[in-house]
Amino acid sequence: MTPRNTARTDKEKNRDIGSFIFVLASIIMGPYLYNTFSIPVNIALVLVTYVLLQLVIGWLSNN
């Protein structure tokens, strides 16, 4: 894989920050969700939340 010649855009940086925050929130909320819902429901909730987060970050980013 060749190294990038261009700088990362603001959208890419914002997505990385948003993903990091999402992972931290998932780890913190994991025990609560595990005791509240079944595993398939938890997976669906996490995936839908992640997709919505990425869409919002994409819409709010300049590039």
Buried (B, 14 or more C-beta within 10 A) or exposed (E): EEEEEEEEEEBEBBBEEBBEEBEEEBEEBEEEBEEEEEEEEBEEBBEEBBEEBBEEBEEEBEE
